[in-house]
Amino acid sequence: MLGYEVSVILSLILLVQAMVLHNGDWLELFEPYRFFEAYKNYLQIDIAAENDDDMLNWKGWVESRLCYLVMKVIHYNLWMWQNGHY
């Protein structure tokens, strides 16, 4: 999925820029991250299908809906921030 690949590449570029600008320790990138301690809330999506073809189609549909959900959340958060609700 091209949009996902672009956002991963962009995230990596931003990470490298942040590390360079703040003289970060590159070894920090490889330290274990305590995800469940850092985030109280998260979303886990499990999908299942009867065969590989159905899984491929279902996976594509779920990925597209997740991208839409993320865009909506970002838009909502931006609106909340712009309107002083944070």
Buried (B, 14 or more C-beta within 10 A) or exposed (E): EEEEEEEEEEEEEEEEEEBEEEEEEEEEEEEEEEEEEEEEEEEEEEEEEEEEEEEEEBEEEEBEEEBEEEEEEEEEEEEEEEEEEE
